Structures are given as C-alpha cells and as structure tokens.
C-alpha cells in the first residue's frame, strides 16, 4: 500500500520502504500479542 503512494524519487522510495517495514513489524507484534493472549489463556 505504501509503495503505491510513494513519490517517484529516491527519497520517496526510501521513506515508503521505511514506513512499510515499520508497519509490517508493528502488525506482526500486535498479531503475536493477540494470538499469544488467546492461546495461553
């Protein structure tokens, strides 16, 4: 999603990549927390 809305420059690509990695990492951490809370109840 972030890559489709990036500016077509080197800076835009690097910002989009950083945002995508941060968003994916946070999503994995949140999903891991929810899944762990559900399974180890």
C-alpha positions in Angstrom: 0.0 0.0 0.0 2.7 2.5 1.0 4.7 1.8 -2.2 1.8 2.7 -4.5 1.6 6.2 -2.9 5.3 6.9 -2.8 6.9 9.8 -4.6 8.8 8.7 -7.6 12.2 9.8 -6.2 14.9 8.1 -4.3 13.8 9.8 -1.1 10.2 8.9 -1.7 11.1 5.2 -2.2 13.3 5.2 1.0 10.5 6.8 3.1 7.9 4.3 1.7 10.2 1.4 2.4 10.8 2.5 6.0 7.1 3.1 6.6 6.3 -0.3 5.1 8.8 -2.1 7.3 7.7 -0.3 10.4 4.0 -1.0 9.7 4.7 -4.7 9.0 6.8 -5.1 12.2 4.1 -3.5 14.3 1.4 -5.6 12.7 3.4 -8.8 13.4 4.0 -7.7 17.1 0.3 -6.9 17.6 -0.8 -10.2 16.0 1.7 -12.1 18.1 0.3 -10.5 21.3 -3.3 -11.2 20.4 -2.6 -14.8 19.4 -0.5 -15.4 22.5 -3.2 -13.9 24.7 -5.8 -16.1 23.1 -3.8 -19.4 23.1 -2.2 -19.1 26.6 -5.3 -18.0 28.4 
